[in-house]
Amino acid sequence: MPTDRNGALLQETPIIISNFAPDSHQLIHVVIADGRPILRDGLRRLLQTEPCLRIVGETGPGFDAATLVRDLRPDILLVDFEPQTTFEMLKTLAESGEAVRTIILAEYVDGADLTKALELGARGLVLRDSAADVLFKSIYSVLAGHYWIASDSVVDAPAGLRKLEAELRSRRVFGLTPRELEIVRMVVCAFTNKEIGEKLAIGENTVKSHLTHIFNKVGASSRIELALFAAHHCLLDGV
């Protein structure tokens, strides 16, 4: 949360956006609740590339988000996951009877926290390293009455939890992050550092840094060893 020059916490003021199109009844109205302005701005810009999505308001997570939802009555609430704050917000929304479909955005959520969020009314979870089309699909899926867990639409939450646990297990193999696994896949496909950088929109030096971390984690000393290691351990299966 931002502070003033004396270090005191500043209360974040919700932003209400009111530029509705004439055919707004055909649009999907979205509120973004994320306490990090830079990430919130990036998310807004991404959502604005989809013509049927209209951002009607944004704020930080917590009580302000619940208030904004009651005032604007959006179809979708995208909220950054902060366990206690998110749970309190979901409980407030449930008690108020709001029909908004809430999708949680998170780096990682364990099964217990996700179960609690679903019990309090959340309809989906999207991991922050997911592709843009996954976020769009999650929105359409929950509007259609389904749950969305991590990377797929599911009819019931328990099935989604099982899929999430399997996905997170695969991502934690040998301590590799999702981005590192993506780079491993490209190495296995014989991409050069330059090509990997172009695909991921990062510099070659960043690619080299990632590879160094990957080599250290799996004990490989070359790209060939890394490819053999990935094949032997089925590192990319299900990823």
LOZAMAR-359435 format. One record per atom (N, C-alpha, C, O): x, y, z. Coordinates in steps of 0.02 Angstrom, whole numbers, plus 32768, in hexadecimal, padded with zeros to 4 digits. Each point is the difference from the previous one (the first is absolute). Layout:
LOZAMAR-359435
XYZ
...
END
This chain:
LOZAMAR-359435
802B7FC48000
7FD5803C8000
802C803E8000
803380018023
7FBB80347FB6
802A803C7FFD
800380258043
7FD27FFB8028
8065802A7FE3
80098027803C
800F80487FEE
8014800F7FC8
7FE3801F8068
801380457FF4
804A80088010
80227FCF8010
7FF9806F7FEC
8047800A8009
80177FF38047
803C7FF8800D
7F9480048022
80127FF18045
7FF97FB5800F
800A7FEB8039
7FE47FEE7F94
7FFB7FB88009
7FBB7FE98018
7FF77FC5800D
7FD980687FF8
7FBD7FED8017
7FDA7FE07FC6
800880157FC6
7FCF7FB88048
7FD97FDF7FCC
7FCB802E7FE5
7FDE80248025
801A7FDB7F9A
7FCD80287FDF
7FC67FD27FEC
800C7FCA7FE6
7FB7804C8024
7FC67FD97FEB
7FF780087FB5
7FFE80377FE6
7FFD7F907FF9
7FF980027FB7
7FB880107FEE
7FD27FE08019
802480507FBB
7FBD80147FEB
7FEB7FD87FC4
80247FFF7FCE
7FA27FE08034
7FE97FDA7FC6
7FF7802D7FC4
7FED803A8006
80217FAB7FBF
7FF680257FC1
7FC27FE47FDF
7FFB7FC47FF5
7FD680667FFB
7FC37FEB7FDE
8002801A7FB8
8007803C7FF4
7FF47F957FDD
800480127FB9
7FB97FFC7FE5
7FDF7FCD8008
800A80677FD7
7FBA80037FED
7FF580097FB5
7FC980147FEB
80697FDD7FEB
7FF8800A7FB8
7FDF7FC37FE0
801F7FDC7FDA
7FA280198037
7FDB7FC87FE3
7FEF800E7FB7
7FF380397FEC
800F7F907FED
7FEC80067FBA
7FB47FFD7FFC
7FE07FE9802E
800380307F9B
7FB77FFF7FF9
7FE37FBA8006
7FC87FF88019
805D7FD47FD1
7FE67FBC8003
801C7FDB803C
80127FC57FFB
7FF3805F803D
80217FE3803B
7FDE7FC1801A
801F7FD98024
7FA0801D7FCA
7FDE7FC48017
801D7FC27FE1
7FF47FC88019
8033803F7FB1
801F7FC77FDF
80487FF58019
80207FCF7FEC
7FF8805D803D
80457FFD8017
80057FDA8042
7FCF7FF88025
806D7FF07FEA
800F7FE18040
80238033802B
803780167FF0
7FAA7FFE8046
801A8035802B
802F7FE18035
7FEE7FD08022
804D804E7FE3
80347FE4802B
801A80348031
800A803A7FEF
80007FB18050
802380288031
80427FDD8011
80017FC3800A
803580637FF9
80427FE68011
801180168047
7FFB803B8010
80197F96801A
801480108044
80477FE6800B
800B7FC4800C
802580697FF0
80467FEE8008
8023803B8021
7FFB80397FE7
80297FBB804F
802080378025
803F801A7FE1
801D802F801A
7FFA7FB47FAE
803D80167FDF
7FEF80257FC0
7FEF7FE07FCE
801580638033
7FE980277FC7
801F7FED7FBD
7FDE80007FCD
80627FF08032
80217FEF7FC1
7FE27FC17FE2
7FF07FFD7FC5
80087FCF8065
7FE47FC17FE8
7FB6800A7FED
7FE87FE27FD0
7FF680478056
7FB9800D7FF1
7FF980237FBD
7FD27FF17FD9
805C803D8019
7FFE80237FC0
800D7FCF7FC7
7FDF80037FCC
80517FD0803E
800E7FCF7FCC
7FC57FD27FF3
7FF27FEF7FC7
7FED7FFD806E
7FC57FD57FF9
7FC880247FDC
7FDE7FE37FD5
8018805D803C
7FCD80267FDD
800E80047FB5
7FD37FF77FD8
806B80188016
801280057FBA
7FF57FBE7FDB
7FEB7FFF7FC7
80247FCA805B
7FF67FBE7FE1
7FB67FF47FF4
7FEC7FEB7FCA
7FEA80228069
7FB97FF47FF9
7FE0802C7FCA
7FD07FEC7FE0
804B804F8018
7FE4802E7FCE
800D7FEA7FB8
7FE4801D7FD2
80467FB18025
800A7FE57FBC
7FC77FD27FEB
7FFA7FEF7FC5
7FDC7FFF806A
7FC77FD57FF2
7FC2802C7FFB
7FE9801B8033
7FFA7FEE7F91
7FCB80307FF5
7FC37FF9802E
7FE080318011
800F7F918003
7FC37FF78027
800A800C804B
7FD17FFD8026
806D80107FEF
800E800D8046
8004804B800D
802280247FDD
7FBA7FF38056
800180468011
801480088049
7FDE7FE7802D
805A803B7FE0
8017800C8044
7FD8803A801C
800680397FE9
7FD07FB98049
7FD58035801C
801B801C8041
7FE880338018
804A7FAD8005
801C801B803E
803E7FD98015
80097FC77FEC
80208059803D
803B7FDF801A
8014801D8043
7FF4803B800E
802A7F9B801C
801380158043
80317FCC801B
80147FD27FDD
7FFE80378063
80277FCC8021
7FD17FC98018
7FC380097FFE
80597FBE801A
7FD57FCA8019
7FE380138045
80168030801F
7FBA7FA97FF8
7FE4800B8042
7FBE80238001
7FD87FFA7FD2
801C802D8064
7FBF8020800A
7FEE802E7FC7
7FC680027FEB
806B80247FFB
7FF2802E7FC8
7FE67FDB7FC4
7FD480187FDC
80477FAC8018
7FE97FD87FC7
7FB87FEB8009
7FD880047FD1
80167FE6806B
7FBB7FEC800E
7FD0803A7FF7
7FCA7FF87FE5
804B80438031
7FD7803C7FF9
7FF680127FB7
7FC980107FEA
806E7FEC7FEF
7FFC80107FB9
7FD37FD07FDB
7FDB80147FD3
80287FAC803F
7FD57FCF7FE0
7FB6800F8010
7FD67FFC7FD3
801B8016806B
7FBB80108011
7FE8803E7FDA
7FC580047FED
8068802C8009
7FED803E7FDD
7FF87FF67FB5
7FD1801B7FE1
805B7FBE8001
80017FFA7FB7
7FE07FC17FE5
7FEE7FFD7FC5
80097FD18064
7FE17FC07FED
801E7FE37FC0
7FDD7FF67FCF
80647FFD8031
80207FE47FC4
7FEF7FB67FF9
7FE67FE0802E
802980057F97
7FF77FB97FF4
803A7FD8801E
7FF67FC9801A
804680547FE2
803E7FDE8014
8028802B802F
8007803D7FF6
80147FA4803F
80318021802C
80417FD97FFB
80027FC58010
8033805C7FDA
80437FE27FFF
8026801B803B
800A803C8006
800B7F988027
801E8016803F
80437FDF800C
80077FC37FF9
802A80658019
80417FE88014
7FFA7FDB8042
7FDE8018802E
80427FAE7FD8
7FF67FD7803C
802D80158039
803D7FFA7FFD
7FA3801E8038
8020800D8040
7FD47FDC8033
7FCB80198012
804A7FAB8005
7FD37FD38024
7FCC8020802E
7FC47FFB7FF2
805180258044
7FCF80198030
7FD480367FE2
7FC37FFF8009
805C80307FD2
7FD980367FE2
7FCE7FE57FCD
7FC680157FFE
80507FBB7FDA
7FD47FE37FCC
7FC77FDA8020
7FC780067FEA
80477FD4804B
7FCB7FDA8021
7FCC802E801E
7FC47FF37FFB
805280438025
7FD1802F801D
7FD580217FCB
7FC4800A8009
805B80077FBE
7FDB801F7FCA
7FCC7FD07FE4
7FC680147FF4
804D7FAD8000
7FD27FCE7FE6
7FC57FF68031
7FC77FF97FEB
804880068055
7FCB7FF78032
7FD0803B7FFE
7FC37FF78005
805880467FF5
7FD6803B7FFC
7FD37FFE7FC3
7FC480108004
80587FDC7FC3
7FD87FFC7FC3
7FCA7FCB8005
7FC8800A7FEA
804A7FBD8035
7FCF7FCA8007
7FC68016802C
7FC67FF27FF2
804A80308044
7FCB8017802E
7FD480357FE1
7FC580078013
8056801F7FBE
7FD980357FDF
7FD67FE57FC7
7FD580247FE5
80377F9E8008
7FD87FE17FCA
801380167FBA
7FD97FF67FD2
806280278025
801580167FBE
800B7FC47FD1
801A7FCC8015
7FD2803D7FAC
80037FC97FD0
804180007FD8
80087FD97FD2
802880528041
803E80047FDB
80257FBD8001
7FFF7FDD8032
802280127F96
802A7FC47FFD
80488015800E
801D80277FDA
7FFF7FC0805C
804480148014
80347FCE7FE8
7FF97FC48009
803B80577FD6
80397FD87FEA
803E80198025
800F803B7FFE
80137F978023
803D80118025
803D7FFB7FD3
80077FD07FDA
80248062802A
804080007FDC
80377FF68034
800380258031
80287FAA7FC4
80327FF18033
803F7FE17FE2
7FFD7FDF7FCC
803B802A8057
803D7FDE7FED
7FFA7FB68013
80157FD47FDA
7FCD80208060
7FF87FBC8019
7FCB80018036
7FFD802D8029
7FD87FA07FD7
7FCE7FF78035
80007FB78012
7FF97FD57FD4
800D801B806D
7FFE7FB98012
7FB87FE88003
7FD180287FFE
80277F978006
7FBD7FE37FFC
7FD180188036
7FC5800B7FF4
80557FFE8049
7FD680158038
7FE580467FF4
7FC4800D800B
806780217FDF
7FEB80457FF4
7FCE80037FC6
7FCF80258003
803E7FB57FC9
7FD380007FC7
7FBC7FE48013
7FCC801B7FED
80347FB0803A
7FC17FE28017
7FD880348028
7FC380077FF6
805E801D8036
7FDD80338028
7FE580377FD3
7FC88017800A
80607FFF7FC5
7FE980357FD2
7FC37FE97FD9
7FD180277FF7
802E7F9B7FF2
7FC77FE67FDB
7FC37FFB802D
7FC8800E7FEB
80427FDD8053
7FC87FFC8030
7FE28044800D
7FC48006800F
8066802E7FED
7FE78044800C
7FE580217FC1
7FEA803A8002
80167FA27FC6
7FDF801A7FC5
802B800E7FC3
7FE580117FCB
805D7FE7803A
802B800A7FC5
7FED7FCC7FCC
7FEE7FC88010
8018804C7FB0
7FEE7FD17FCB
803C7FE97FD8
7FFA7FD27FD7
8040804D8033
80397FEA7FD9
80428017801C
8004802D8029
80307FB27FBF
804580128011
80297FFF7FC0
7FFF7FCF7FDA
802480688019
802E80047FC7
8045800F801B
800980328023
80287FA47FCE
8044800D8015
801D80397FD7
7FF380057FC4
80348026805C
8017803E7FE0
802F7FF47FC6
8009802D7FD6
80157F998025
802D7FF47FC7
7FDB7FDF7FC6
801F7FE97FD1
7F9E80168033
7FD87FE37FC9
8001802D7FC3
800C803C8006
7FE77FA77FC0
7FFB80267FC2
7FC0802A8002
7FD17FF18024
802D80447FB3
7FC7802E7FFF
7FBF7FDB7FEF
7FCC800E801C
80387FC37FB4
7FC27FDF7FEB
7FE27FD68039
7FC47FF38001
80667FF7802E
7FE77FDB803A
7FD4802D802B
7FCB7FEB8017
804B80527FF3
7FD880308027
7FBE800E7FDD
7FCB7FFF8021
8037800D7F9D
7FC2800D7FDC
7FD07FC48004
7FC48008800C
80577FBB7FEA
7FD77FC48004
7FE27FF78045
7FC77FEA8007
80608028802D
7FE57FF88044
7FC4802D800B
7FD07FEC8020
803380507FC5
7FC8802F8007
7FC17FE57FDF
7FCA8000801E
803D7FE97FA4
7FC67FE57FDC
7FE67FC18021
7FC37FF38001
806A7FE5801B
7FEC7FC1801F
7FD7800C803F
7FCB7FE18009
804C804B8023
7FDB800C803E
7FBD80227FF2
7FD07FF68024
802E80337FA7
7FC0801F7FEE
7FCE7FCC7FE7
7FC480098006
80587FC07FDE
7FD47FCA7FE8
7FEB7FD18038
7FDC7FD07FF4
803A803F804A
7FEB7FD88039
80317FCB8016
7FF07FD9802D
804B80257FB5
80327FCE8013
8032801F8032
7FFF803C800D
802B7F99800E
803B80168026
803B80007FD0
80007FDC7FCE
8031804D8042
803F7FFF7FD9
80397FF88032
800A802C802B
801A7F9E7FD0
80367FF2802F
80427FFC7FDB
800D7FCF7FDC
801D8063802C
804480027FE5
800380067FB5
801480347FE6
7FD87F987FF6
800880027FB7
7FC77FE07FDA
80057FF47FC4
7FC47FFD805F
7FCA7FDD7FDD
7FBD800D8022
7FFD8011803B
7FCF7FE57F9E
7FBC8006801A
7FEA7FBE801D
800B7FCB7FE2
7FD580368058
7FE77FC48020
7FBA800B8019
7FEC80398010
7FED7F917FF2
7FBB80068016
7FFB8006804C
7FD68025801A
80567FB7800A
7FFD80038049
80458010801D
80337FF17FE2
7FCD802E8058
803E8017801F
802F7FC88014
803C80087FF6
7FAC7FBF8026
802F7FCB8013
802B7FE77FC6
803C7FF58008
7FA680047FBD
80267FEA7FC6
803580347FEE
80387FEF7FED
7FB58051801A
802F80357FF2
803B80008030
8039800D7FEC
7FB97FE58053
80367FFD8032
80317FC97FF0
803D80098009
7FAA7FBE7FE1
802D7FC97FEE
802C80147FC5
803C7FF07FFF
7FA780327FD0
802780167FC6
803480338015
80397FFF7FE8
7FB4802F8046
802F80338017
803B7FE08024
803980127FF4
7FB97FBE8038
80357FE08025
80317FDD7FD1
803D8003800B
7FA97FDC7FC1
802C7FDF7FD0
802A80327FDA
803B7FF57FF3
7FA680437FFA
802480337FDB
8037801F802A
8038800A7FE8
7FB880078056
8033801F802B
80387FD08011
803A80148007
7FB67FAC7FFF
80347FCE800C
80317FFE7FC6
803C7FFC8009
7FA880067FBA
802C7FFC7FC6
802B803E7FFA
80397FFD7FE8
7FAC803C802D
8026803E7FFB
803880058034
803080257FF8
7FC97FB4803E
803280038034
80367FCB7FF8
802C7FFA802B
7FD17FDF7F9F
80327FCB7FF6
8046801D7FFE
800F802C7FD8
801B7FBB8055
804680158005
8006804B800E
8035801D7FF3
7F9780028026
800480478012
7FFD802F7FC6
800C803C8008
7FE47FAB7FBC
7FFD802C7FC5
7FC080288000
7FCA7FE7800F
803C80597FE0
7FC6802C7FFB
7FDE7FF57FBC
801E7FE27FD3
7FA480368026
7FDE7FFA7FBF
8029801E7FC7
80037FE37FC9
801C80578042
8028801F7FCB
803C7FD37FEF
80127FF97FC5
800E7FEA806E
80397FD57FF4
7FEC7FC17FDA
80257FE97FD4
7FA17FFC803C
7FE87FC67FDB
7FF380117FB7
800C7FD87FD3
7FDB80658023
7FF480177FBB
804280037FD9
80037FED7FC6
8031802C805B
804280047FE0
801C7FBA7FF4
801F7FF47FCC
7FD77FDE8064
80177FBC7FF5
7FDF7FE27FC2
80217FDF7FD8
7F9E802D8021
7FDC7FE67FC5
801F801B7FC0
80087FDB7FCF
800A80658031
801D801D7FC4
80467FE57FF2
80137FF67FC7
80137FFE806F
80427FE17FF7
7FF97FBA7FE2
80257FEE7FD3
7FAA7FEC8045
7FF47FBD7FE6
7FED80047FB6
80107FD37FD9
7FCE80638014
7FEC80097FBA
803780217FD6
7FF480137FC7
80487FF48057
803C80197FDD
7FFD804A7FEF
802080167FD0
7FBA80128057
800180487FF6
8043801C801A
801B7FE88032
7FFF804A7FAB
803C80238018
7FEC80328036
7FC5800E8009
806D800C801B
7FF180338033
7FDD803C7FE1
7FD2801C801D
80447FF87FA7
7FE280397FDE
7FB77FF27FF0
7FD5802B800B
801E7F9A7FDC
7FBB7FEE7FEF
7FD47FFC803E
7FC680147FFE
80557FD18038
7FDA7FFD803F
7FF080468018
7FC8800F8015
806A801D7FE8
7FF580468014
7FC980217FD7
7FD78025801B
802A7FCF7FA3
7FCE801E7FD5
7FBA7FE5800F
7FCF80258001
802D7F99800C
7FBF7FE2800F
7FE3801A8042
7FC4800A8005
80688000802C
7FE980158042
8005804B800C
7FF080188036
8028800C7F98
800780498005
802F8013803A
7FF1802E8026
80477FAE7FDF
803380108032
804480017FDE
80077FE57FC8
802B80388057
804280057FE2
80277FBE8004
7FF07FD48028
804380267FAE
80297FC48000
80237FF68043
80077FC78017
800F806F8008
80217FFA8041
7FD07FE48035
80147FDA802C
7FAC80397FCE
7FCE7FE5802F
7FF67FB67FF4
7FF97FD9802F
800780147F91
7FFA7FB87FF0
803B7FDA801D
7FF77FCB801E
804580507FDA
803C7FDF801B
7FFB7FFA804C
80137FCD801C
7FD480668005
7FF87FFE8048
7FCF7FC98014
800D7FDB802F
7FBB80207FAE
7FCF7FCB800D
80217FBC7FF8
7FF67FD38029
803080257FA1
80207FBF7FF3
80317FEE8037
80067FC68014
801E806B8004
802F7FF38037
7FDB7FE6803D
80177FD08020
7FB0804F7FF1
7FD87FEA8039
7FE67FB97FF4
7FFF7FD6802D
7FEB801D7F95
7FE57FBE7FEF
80367FCB8006
7FF57FCB801E
804680447FC6
80387FD08004
80107FF08049
800B7FC68012
7FF6806D8018
80117FF78046
7FCB7FD58024
80117FD6802A
7FB080337FC4
7FCA7FDC8021
7FFF7FB67FEE
7FF17FD58029
801E801C7F97
7FFB7FBA7FEA
80447FDE7FFB
80037FC37FF3
803380628017
80427FE27FFD
801B7FF57FBA
802B7FD67FF6
7FBB804E7FD9
80187FFA7FBB
803780337FF3
800380338021
80287FBD7FAF
8036802F7FEF
7FFE80157FB7
802B80277FEA
7FA37FC17FF1
7FFA80137FB9
7FB87FF87FEA
7FD77FE28023
8019803A7FA4
7FBC7FFC7FE5
7FEE7FB77FF0
7FC77FEB800A
806A7FEF7FDE
7FF37FBA7FF0
7FF07FD9803F
7FD17FD88002
805780348033
7FF17FDF8040
7FBC8013801A
7FDC7FD6801C
801280697FDC
7FBE80178017
7FC97FDD7FDA
7FCE7FEA801D
803980107FA1
7FCD7FDE7FD7
7FFA7FB78014
7FC87FE68004
80707FF98008
7FFE7FBA8014
7FE07FF88045
7FDA7FD1800C
8037805E8021
7FE37FFF8043
7FB480087FFC
7FDB7FDD8022
800E80537FB4
7FB8800C7FFA
7FDC7FC27FE5
7FC97FF08016
80567FEE7FB9
7FE27FC47FE4
7FFE7FC78033
7FCE7FDE8007
806A8019801C
80057FC98030
7FCE80078039
7FE37FCE8017
8013806F8001
7FD3800C8039
7FBA80157FEB
7FD68012802A
801C7FEA7F94
7FBD80147FE7
7FEE8045801B
7FC7800C8015
806980217FEA
7FFA80418020
7FC8802A7FE3
7FE180288023
80127FCF7F9D
7FCF802B7FDE
7FBC7FDD7FF7
7FD2801E7FE4
80277FA58034
7FC07FDD7FF9
7FCB80248029
8009800E803B
7FBF80017FA4
7FC980208023
80098049800F
7FD8801D8024
805E80017FC1
800E8047800E
7FED80287FC3
8007803E8000
END
